């Protein structure tokens, strides 16, 4: 193994060999680096961690956010209180001497860069570059471009995407990366990089640029696709890029960044089989394929299960196919590891929300971005029935931020808090504040059941349930996104509602989901947890053995390598 490590070290130091640049607006690397808002960023971080473990010749490109996303506070009624996150990049990142210049509204904007190195299992390094416009020589207006992730108005959002896409390509050149042949656009935020490649190449046909780009779309929800008025684009961008856009979009107005990505990428994928199907219809692109998301196994497995896997499934963190042997782990060892994680969760709930929960009660978890279509409050649709089913038998933990401009999402949080008041003395419910990477790891590993009930077919993939499954937590979810592929009813978890149907929401009856949720909770899940612990633990082992080997970023990045990047990992 030392020879492998030494080889990786030598190769990783030679950056001229890097062939793939991964562009993403957000990325989750550490709790204290506030450069992510949710699943898109977590997926980006996990992708690059697996690239480092496997020796994929890759670099990452993103923006440095001066004040992150936001810190979430919640008052007694569930009103979200948003404050800026102040951090010191120099404590986590290394500032490099490189800089490039862009033009925005005919002003020269200087962009500097910071580096964060992801060191893989055997020492292979994947560098991540953070672009920063908070430079003294810049106009005060321009220094605020990357003040906050997904903050500001349309002008700010467009400027951020200019810095990421056009500035990112220029910075790669200044850093010495001359052999990048594949540009991976992680969502449409990065699409403007293709315009810079066109400017560089001088090809009027755009064929060369198209062969260099691959595009991953992550959402079937319209709010996830950035659109700008063409007049604003002409005002803000260098005129040469406006001309490219006019030709690429056939004079279309407004400018849709997803459309640019679709037209200038030779490989396009959704992030689950169902999402690819939905995207083919929604985006009218029959060639959209699927590469289902995963998680970085070693990052999201609790301490107790890591020790257990080290003992019974050696090399699980290098080759996740070893998880299939989880069915042979002794039941008592699995339950002990789970109770260790659950105990940490109980402590975190008391510290964060002031609610003391019972270690022995069936604990249901729901934690993700607070958005209307995710329906965090669905379980409270009939409080009387919920109390009949669960009083004294279940406790529920929620977490998740609503975007500062998403009033519908904020209303969902208020609804949960209203239910908390009505259920007091009957069912304990806690809403944890400021959900992030650290708290995410504690919640996904510590609950007994992971609940997910979005409106179909709006869940592109969802990765939190994969994290739960790696820790033996059973999923109880609507058949959408990845769960269509991962659910074996009564074996790896349970489905909520009917089987997946066509992509038409006009005849969607939410009462089917509510009734299914309550019925299975009452007749299957609660009785099994309390009366048939052996069967429960058997399902815990099934969920590890059947879900973890496939729904991980090691498998995912290998699939990209073979199908889209056309490179071989250094370590198979």
PyMOL commands that set and color helices and strands:
alter all, ss='L'
color gray80, all
select helices_A, chain A and resi 2-13+15-17+39-54+89-91+140-143+154-174+188-190+193-201+207-212+222-224+230-236+239-248+257-263+273-282+297-300+303-312+320-328+331-353+372-374+378-380+383-390+407-423+437-446+464-470+483-486+510-531+533-548+553-565
alter helices_A, ss='H'
color red, helices_A
select strands_A, chain A and resi 20-24+58-63+71-74+80-83+94-104+107-119+125-132+182-186+213-216+227-228+255-256+267-270+289-290+362-367+394-399+429-432+449-452+474-478+493-496
alter strands_A, ss='S'
color yellow, strands_A
deselect
rebuild
show_as cartoon
